[in-house]
């Protein structure tokens, strides 16, 4: 951290103190309640909940990089430099149903 980021700027200590987040606890981050289906998975003690909690990292990874769409600007790639990917406008994720269509193989972990 930089000296200018010290927690107490009203004096110049030789060993300054720093806070990584939330102004040393003075800022409270809102914690809204979970939607009911997700709360059931988090707080229940059944087989589904245990499976969910054991695999939550895989589920998060799957959803974090779903197919992305938007308006792609290719005008930047007209020279000899390395290619550049520019996505403009409204960006969105394209992901199908988690359950496969009848007779189709599953696509997700």
DATASUL-V556694 format. One record per helix or strand of 3 or more residues. SS is the DSSP state (@ for helix, = for strand). FROM is the first residue (numbers start at 0). TO is the last residue. Records with the same first field share a line. If there is no record, write none. Layout:
BEGIN
SS: FROM-TO / FROM-TO
END
This chain:
BEGIN
@: 2-4 / 21-24 / 35-42 / 46-53 / 55-63
=: 66-72 / 85-93
END
